Amino acid sequence: MANVNFWLSLGVFIAACAIFLEIALGHRKLKRLIDITPAFFGDPPRVSIILTALNEAATIEPALRSVLSLNYPNLEIIAINDRSTDDTPAILDRLREGHAALKVVHISDLPTGWLGKNHALHQGSKLATGDYLIFTDADVVFDPTVIARAVTYCQQNELHHLAIFPEVPTKENLFAALLLRFQFSLFLQYKPWKVRAPNKYFTGIGAFNMVRSREYREAGGHEALRMDVIDDLVLGKIMKAHGFTQEAMVGAGLISVAWYESSREMFKGLRKNIFAAFDYKLSKLAALSVFFAVFTLWPWIGVVVTGGATRWINIATVALELAFYWDILRGHRWSRWCLLYLPLSSVLSIFMWWQGSLLVWMRGEIEWRGTRYSLAELRRRRR
């Protein structure tokens, strides 16, 4: 047993050296939007911002006011009320008064074969007249200079798709640790610093997906992903599949979204789409759960249950992990005390994956925005 523990610990340590080094270096390669100075080639191109809201009365007004305060000179804003039953429609109609750039659309029915959000974004894209389209959410808050910086970067680098990671504020250390694990998993699988190159990697971010309209329509737009639960990522996938250039950036200091209020809200919110992250396959979920458990939990356990050289290897792995996340935290405003929650966040992450996935698998459906969709149809129509 001691030999098994030794080789397991050594294998995890070697893997940790390679994985943490790749992600740490890749993370440093991601450019920051705040470092871009606005400078247009000729007249500023027209930009259409499209956002959807379903029962977002608590967050829509401050987010939309930040959009209305953008200092970009050629802007169109399209806000879609997607079947809301709260005060969202009234808030949108009130904000429309005195803002000529703001168009408000009310949707009352959802056609068969569409996810509600995807349908709403599709309707917004049909109305949009911009050279660039920006798809965002109803709780994202923008700095006034965001659009000018993003357009400048797209023009200077001939980009067809720009995805920007928002800042996610939180004061809860456990939630911050869960977000670190989430970011690690995302970076490990999608490697956003590599998406510009002609390879298999792609990216997409719901808070800020900016596409050039002509290429977006050539790729099929949101009509091509009617039933894709992870619509933001899949938009990036179809743009990349059509050969269009894309890149990811960091929006800290300029774009923020209170993604969830707490770890409890995160558990609840991800139930609708976590199984989609595993392609609706329990086998893939199981394989990745084993890898994640061994990689992130065994070193912490090994520090306690092993001895001699094996324990020192596990201590080195834990120290390496802490150094890695300490470095990642440079780009966040979260307390470094959240690192004490890393072992617990690993357990809770795996639990969250299985809880959300098994609920969908056993029920044979997901519920999103008040509508139920069959798992069989989601599987059949996923991209």
MIKELO-778043 format. One record per residue (C-alpha): residue number from 1; z, x, y. Coordinates in Angstrom, 3 decimals, decimal comma, m for minus. Layout:
<kolnus>
NUM / Z / X / Y
...
</kolnus>
This chain:
<kolnus>
1 / 0,000 / 0,000 / 0,000
2 / 0,800 / 2,888 / 2,331
3 / m2,718 / 4,257 / 1,862
4 / m4,233 / 0,861 / 2,646
5 / m2,176 / 0,621 / 5,831
6 / m3,181 / 4,142 / 6,833
7 / m6,908 / 3,586 / 6,396
8 / m6,747 / 0,156 / 8,001
9 / m4,899 / 1,586 / 10,998
10 / m7,266 / 4,531 / 11,263
11 / m10,297 / 2,234 / 11,065
12 / m8,944 / m0,026 / 13,799
13 / m8,148 / 2,990 / 15,987
14 / m11,681 / 4,383 / 15,648
15 / m13,189 / 0,944 / 16,348
16 / m10,883 / 0,512 / 19,354
17 / m11,971 / 3,844 / 20,806
18 / m15,629 / 2,858 / 20,554
19 / m15,288 / m0,783 / 21,689
20 / m12,842 / m0,255 / 24,535
21 / m14,844 / 2,694 / 25,856
22 / m18,117 / 0,723 / 25,793
23 / m16,637 / m2,315 / 27,539
24 / m14,687 / m0,260 / 30,088
25 / m17,798 / 1,695 / 31,045
26 / m19,928 / m1,460 / 30,997
27 / m17,462 / m3,313 / 33,189
28 / m17,675 / m0,517 / 35,758
29 / m21,472 / m0,852 / 35,776
30 / m21,307 / m4,449 / 36,972
31 / m22,022 / m4,517 / 40,678
32 / m19,864 / m6,445 / 43,110
33 / m21,421 / m9,062 / 45,329
34 / m19,011 / m8,164 / 48,118
35 / m20,705 / m4,762 / 48,396
36 / m24,090 / m6,314 / 49,241
37 / m25,064 / m6,457 / 52,923
38 / m27,325 / m9,440 / 53,759
39 / m30,841 / m8,341 / 54,745
40 / m33,845 / m10,610 / 54,164
41 / m37,508 / m9,790 / 53,691
42 / m39,022 / m12,015 / 56,371
43 / m37,754 / m15,569 / 56,785
44 / m34,804 / m16,459 / 54,515
45 / m36,110 / m18,396 / 51,480
46 / m34,932 / m21,956 / 50,989
47 / m31,939 / m22,303 / 48,672
48 / m30,827 / m25,486 / 46,900
49 / m27,228 / m25,694 / 45,678
50 / m26,752 / m28,259 / 42,911
51 / m23,307 / m29,359 / 41,779
52 / m22,128 / m32,238 / 39,655
53 / m18,834 / m34,104 / 39,620
54 / m17,264 / m36,599 / 37,238
55 / m13,831 / m37,765 / 38,360
56 / m13,258 / m34,628 / 40,443
57 / m11,438 / m36,299 / 43,327
58 / m8,651 / m33,698 / 43,192
59 / m10,955 / m30,682 / 43,652
60 / m14,311 / m31,821 / 45,032
61 / m13,442 / m31,924 / 48,748
62 / m12,179 / m28,340 / 49,285
63 / m14,957 / m26,985 / 47,082
64 / m17,696 / m28,951 / 48,826
65 / m16,325 / m28,123 / 52,264
66 / m16,646 / m24,432 / 51,380
67 / m20,281 / m25,076 / 50,460
68 / m20,864 / m26,948 / 53,720
69 / m19,390 / m23,952 / 55,571
70 / m21,900 / m21,473 / 54,155
71 / m23,632 / m19,569 / 56,933
72 / m27,044 / m19,449 / 55,265
73 / m29,814 / m20,736 / 57,600
74 / m32,133 / m22,439 / 55,101
75 / m29,891 / m24,417 / 52,782
76 / m30,075 / m27,676 / 50,848
77 / m27,012 / m29,075 / 49,055
78 / m27,338 / m31,686 / 46,327
79 / m24,105 / m33,237 / 45,066
80 / m24,398 / m35,437 / 41,971
81 / m21,769 / m38,063 / 41,256
82 / m22,047 / m38,361 / 37,482
83 / m20,582 / m41,782 / 36,613
84 / m17,215 / m41,189 / 38,310
85 / m14,589 / m43,927 / 38,200
86 / m12,155 / m42,368 / 40,687
87 / m12,560 / m41,630 / 44,426
88 / m15,245 / m38,974 / 43,904
89 / m18,141 / m41,216 / 45,102
90 / m16,280 / m42,211 / 48,266
91 / m15,381 / m38,598 / 49,050
92 / m18,999 / m37,494 / 48,653
93 / m20,292 / m40,308 / 50,835
94 / m17,709 / m39,502 / 53,516
95 / m18,578 / m35,792 / 53,509
96 / m22,270 / m36,610 / 53,784
97 / m21,743 / m38,017 / 57,271
98 / m22,639 / m35,410 / 59,831
99 / m24,095 / m32,933 / 57,325
100 / m27,873 / m33,187 / 57,231
101 / m28,150 / m30,510 / 54,535
102 / m26,074 / m32,575 / 52,080
103 / m27,766 / m35,039 / 49,736
104 / m25,581 / m37,240 / 47,552
105 / m26,896 / m38,831 / 44,364
106 / m24,980 / m41,408 / 42,327
107 / m25,731 / m41,657 / 38,616
108 / m24,499 / m44,756 / 36,807
109 / m26,165 / m44,449 / 33,387
110 / m26,630 / m41,671 / 30,843
111 / m29,868 / m41,707 / 28,816
112 / m29,730 / m41,173 / 25,071
113 / m30,184 / m37,587 / 23,972
114 / m28,533 / m36,002 / 26,989
115 / m25,172 / m34,438 / 27,695
116 / m23,877 / m35,898 / 30,952
117 / m23,569 / m32,673 / 32,909
118 / m26,965 / m31,392 / 31,771
119 / m28,592 / m34,685 / 32,730
120 / m26,957 / m34,605 / 36,163
121 / m28,078 / m31,023 / 36,795
122 / m31,579 / m31,960 / 35,649
123 / m31,682 / m34,849 / 38,128
124 / m30,522 / m32,524 / 40,884
125 / m33,158 / m29,927 / 40,020
126 / m35,906 / m32,551 / 40,266
127 / m34,850 / m33,306 / 43,848
128 / m34,432 / m29,678 / 44,854
129 / m36,986 / m28,124 / 47,199
130 / m35,565 / m24,604 / 47,289
131 / m37,255 / m21,366 / 46,315
132 / m33,955 / m20,584 / 44,610
133 / m31,644 / m23,022 / 42,830
134 / m27,927 / m22,425 / 42,414
135 / m26,102 / m24,430 / 39,753
136 / m22,355 / m24,576 / 40,252
137 / m19,297 / m26,721 / 39,533
138 / m17,325 / m29,130 / 41,673
139 / m14,232 / m26,889 / 41,812
140 / m15,832 / m23,606 / 42,917
141 / m14,902 / m22,286 / 46,358
142 / m17,357 / m20,015 / 48,211
143 / m16,989 / m17,476 / 50,973
144 / m19,441 / m18,299 / 53,820
145 / m21,513 / m15,157 / 53,128
146 / m22,110 / m15,721 / 49,400
147 / m25,645 / m17,132 / 49,551
148 / m26,950 / m14,554 / 52,019
149 / m25,629 / m11,742 / 49,833
150 / m26,966 / m13,248 / 46,602
151 / m30,438 / m13,914 / 48,033
152 / m30,591 / m10,381 / 49,422
153 / m29,704 / m8,918 / 46,028
154 / m32,254 / m11,070 / 44,184
155 / m35,017 / m10,122 / 46,606
156 / m34,192 / m6,423 / 46,598
157 / m34,076 / m6,292 / 42,795
158 / m36,818 / m8,837 / 42,012
159 / m34,451 / m11,004 / 39,990
160 / m35,310 / m14,403 / 38,568
161 / m31,749 / m15,179 / 37,472
162 / m28,442 / m13,974 / 38,884
163 / m25,134 / m14,960 / 37,280
164 / m21,912 / m14,185 / 39,109
165 / m18,445 / m14,026 / 37,573
166 / m15,952 / m15,865 / 39,793
167 / m12,399 / m14,929 / 40,555
168 / m9,939 / m17,065 / 38,556
169 / m6,537 / m17,293 / 40,268
170 / m3,404 / m17,827 / 38,200
171 / 0,295 / m17,042 / 38,445
172 / 1,045 / m17,735 / 34,779
173 / 1,226 / m14,490 / 32,801
174 / 0,424 / m16,079 / 29,452
175 / m2,654 / m17,757 / 30,914
176 / m3,732 / m14,428 / 32,430
177 / m3,380 / m12,761 / 29,023
178 / m5,481 / m15,513 / 27,433
179 / m8,109 / m14,988 / 30,130
180 / m8,138 / m11,253 / 29,369
181 / m8,742 / m12,002 / 25,695
182 / m11,447 / m14,504 / 26,642
183 / m13,166 / m11,965 / 28,884
184 / m12,932 / m9,315 / 26,174
185 / m14,591 / m11,620 / 23,630
186 / m17,298 / m12,574 / 26,123
187 / m18,056 / m8,967 / 27,040
188 / m17,994 / m7,825 / 23,426
189 / m20,589 / m10,401 / 22,383
190 / m22,840 / m10,701 / 25,436
191 / m22,522 / m7,305 / 27,175
192 / m23,490 / m8,604 / 30,641
193 / m24,129 / m5,103 / 32,002
194 / m27,104 / m4,857 / 29,608
195 / m28,929 / m8,100 / 30,383
196 / m31,378 / m6,556 / 32,860
197 / m32,982 / m4,510 / 30,063
198 / m35,497 / m6,072 / 27,629
199 / m33,086 / m6,648 / 24,763
200 / m31,266 / m9,464 / 22,942
201 / m28,484 / m9,807 / 25,510
202 / m28,358 / m12,623 / 28,051
203 / m25,802 / m14,221 / 30,322
204 / m25,073 / m17,361 / 32,298
205 / m22,033 / m18,500 / 34,278
206 / m21,270 / m22,104 / 35,171
207 / m19,633 / m21,236 / 38,471
208 / m22,763 / m19,513 / 39,799
209 / m26,138 / m19,576 / 38,053
210 / m28,861 / m18,715 / 40,572
211 / m32,472 / m18,985 / 39,407
212 / m35,814 / m18,747 / 41,124
213 / m37,147 / m22,285 / 40,931
214 / m40,654 / m21,487 / 39,736
215 / m39,421 / m19,459 / 36,757
216 / m36,666 / m21,983 / 36,030
217 / m39,247 / m24,746 / 35,709
218 / m41,548 / m22,546 / 33,609
219 / m38,657 / m21,970 / 31,193
220 / m38,191 / m25,736 / 30,826
221 / m35,166 / m26,137 / 33,081
222 / m32,248 / m28,257 / 31,946
223 / m34,587 / m30,533 / 30,045
224 / m34,901 / m27,666 / 27,552
225 / m31,150 / m27,733 / 26,902
226 / m30,379 / m31,442 / 26,902
227 / m27,694 / m31,211 / 24,198
228 / m26,372 / m27,685 / 24,680
229 / m22,634 / m27,817 / 25,281
230 / m22,520 / m24,261 / 26,622
231 / m25,265 / m25,062 / 29,113
232 / m24,563 / m22,191 / 31,493
233 / m25,027 / m19,518 / 28,838
234 / m28,007 / m21,228 / 27,273
235 / m29,737 / m21,428 / 30,648
236 / m29,491 / m17,645 / 30,717
237 / m30,776 / m17,513 / 27,168
238 / m33,957 / m19,472 / 27,888
239 / m34,615 / m17,518 / 31,085
240 / m34,328 / m14,263 / 29,145
241 / m36,435 / m15,620 / 26,263
242 / m39,275 / m16,311 / 28,693
243 / m39,202 / m12,717 / 29,881
244 / m37,628 / m13,327 / 33,272
245 / m35,340 / m10,734 / 34,821
246 / m31,642 / m11,460 / 35,044
247 / m28,466 / m9,696 / 36,012
248 / m24,735 / m10,343 / 36,187
249 / m22,421 / m9,431 / 39,053
250 / m18,734 / m9,739 / 39,941
251 / m17,872 / m12,246 / 42,665
252 / m14,219 / m11,303 / 43,270
253 / m13,236 / m11,915 / 46,860
254 / m16,172 / m14,263 / 47,462
255 / m16,270 / m16,879 / 44,679
256 / m13,201 / m18,423 / 43,078
257 / m12,490 / m21,259 / 40,706
258 / m9,203 / m22,605 / 39,392
259 / m10,705 / m22,821 / 35,911
260 / m7,573 / m24,333 / 34,392
261 / m4,121 / m24,892 / 35,831
262 / m2,319 / m23,401 / 32,822
263 / m2,700 / m22,175 / 29,261
264 / m1,966 / m25,725 / 28,090
265 / m4,890 / m27,037 / 30,163
266 / m7,102 / m24,270 / 28,758
267 / m6,337 / m25,408 / 25,198
268 / m7,235 / m28,963 / 26,113
269 / m10,329 / m28,121 / 28,134
270 / m11,987 / m25,835 / 25,576
271 / m11,789 / m28,373 / 22,756
272 / m15,155 / m29,801 / 23,736
273 / m17,123 / m26,557 / 23,514
274 / m15,219 / m23,905 / 21,564
275 / m16,925 / m24,797 / 18,254
276 / m20,300 / m24,362 / 19,947
277 / m19,352 / m20,730 / 20,629
278 / m19,393 / m20,259 / 16,851
279 / m22,717 / m22,092 / 16,435
280 / m20,798 / m24,989 / 14,847
281 / m20,245 / m22,825 / 11,725
282 / m16,831 / m22,552 / 10,084
283 / m18,015 / m19,408 / 8,282
284 / m18,705 / m17,656 / 11,580
285 / m15,401 / m18,882 / 12,968
286 / m13,563 / m17,486 / 9,931
287 / m15,309 / m14,111 / 10,057
288 / m14,676 / m13,609 / 13,761
289 / m11,081 / m14,792 / 13,414
290 / m10,409 / m12,149 / 10,766
291 / m11,999 / m9,438 / 12,893
292 / m10,096 / m10,529 / 16,005
293 / m6,779 / m10,712 / 14,132
294 / m7,177 / m7,281 / 12,556
295 / m8,425 / m5,674 / 15,754
296 / m5,931 / m7,155 / 18,213
297 / m2,857 / m7,953 / 16,087
298 / m2,595 / m5,371 / 13,323
299 / m1,794 / m2,387 / 15,613
300 / 1,146 / m4,267 / 17,155
301 / 2,386 / m5,305 / 13,713
302 / 1,768 / m1,821 / 12,333
303 / 4,020 / m0,257 / 14,961
304 / 6,893 / m2,237 / 13,429
305 / 6,123 / m2,316 / 9,685
306 / 4,628 / 1,136 / 9,053
307 / 5,998 / 4,640 / 9,361
308 / 4,977 / 8,268 / 9,624
309 / 1,388 / 9,084 / 10,623
310 / 0,330 / 5,447 / 10,201
311 / 2,829 / 4,280 / 12,797
312 / 1,663 / 6,928 / 15,257
313 / m1,937 / 5,814 / 14,797
314 / m0,910 / 2,239 / 15,581
315 / 1,101 / 3,392 / 18,600
316 / m1,990 / 5,222 / 19,833
317 / m4,112 / 2,083 / 19,370
318 / m1,617 / m0,080 / 21,261
319 / m1,455 / 2,503 / 24,060
320 / m5,251 / 2,592 / 24,193
321 / m5,410 / m1,207 / 24,410
322 / m2,843 / m1,317 / 27,207
323 / m4,753 / 1,365 / 29,120
324 / m7,988 / m0,580 / 28,650
325 / m6,580 / m3,849 / 29,984
326 / m4,746 / m2,038 / 32,780
327 / m8,146 / m0,772 / 33,886
328 / m9,742 / m4,222 / 33,555
329 / m6,970 / m5,703 / 35,710
330 / m8,211 / m3,639 / 38,672
331 / m10,760 / m6,373 / 39,238
332 / m8,228 / m9,204 / 39,110
333 / m5,216 / m10,293 / 41,129
334 / m3,139 / m11,074 / 38,075
335 / 0,255 / m9,504 / 37,491
336 / 0,234 / m6,556 / 35,103
337 / 3,259 / m8,134 / 33,440
338 / 0,703 / m10,304 / 31,645
339 / 0,029 / m7,324 / 29,342
340 / 3,354 / m8,054 / 27,617
341 / 1,795 / m11,308 / 26,396
342 / m1,197 / m9,678 / 24,671
343 / 0,089 / m10,078 / 21,069
344 / 1,014 / m13,730 / 21,670
345 / m2,312 / m14,359 / 23,405
346 / m4,140 / m13,104 / 20,298
347 / m2,299 / m15,557 / 18,073
348 / m2,845 / m18,399 / 20,525
349 / m6,537 / m17,550 / 20,969
350 / m7,177 / m17,796 / 17,238
351 / m5,139 / m21,000 / 17,077
352 / m7,164 / m22,422 / 19,965
353 / m10,443 / m21,567 / 18,220
354 / m9,387 / m23,293 / 15,013
355 / m7,714 / m26,268 / 16,632
356 / m10,735 / m27,109 / 18,771
357 / m13,270 / m26,387 / 16,040
358 / m11,489 / m28,304 / 13,295
359 / m10,971 / m31,322 / 15,542
360 / m14,716 / m31,473 / 16,141
361 / m15,552 / m30,763 / 12,495
362 / m13,182 / m33,429 / 11,131
363 / m14,158 / m36,066 / 13,676
364 / m17,844 / m35,228 / 13,427
365 / m18,209 / m35,493 / 17,191
366 / m17,139 / m34,160 / 20,566
367 / m16,017 / m36,099 / 23,604
368 / m17,186 / m34,789 / 26,955
369 / m17,067 / m36,541 / 30,300
370 / m16,067 / m39,781 / 28,622
371 / m19,031 / m39,828 / 26,213
372 / m19,016 / m39,084 / 22,480
373 / m21,746 / m36,962 / 20,857
374 / m22,234 / m36,523 / 17,136
375 / m21,802 / m33,055 / 15,660
376 / m24,928 / m33,545 / 13,561
377 / m27,044 / m34,128 / 16,661
378 / m25,480 / m31,190 / 18,499
379 / m26,227 / m28,908 / 15,562
380 / m29,770 / m30,182 / 15,229
381 / m30,620 / m29,722 / 18,889
382 / m28,793 / m26,502 / 19,733
383 / m30,886 / m23,576 / 20,958
</kolnus>
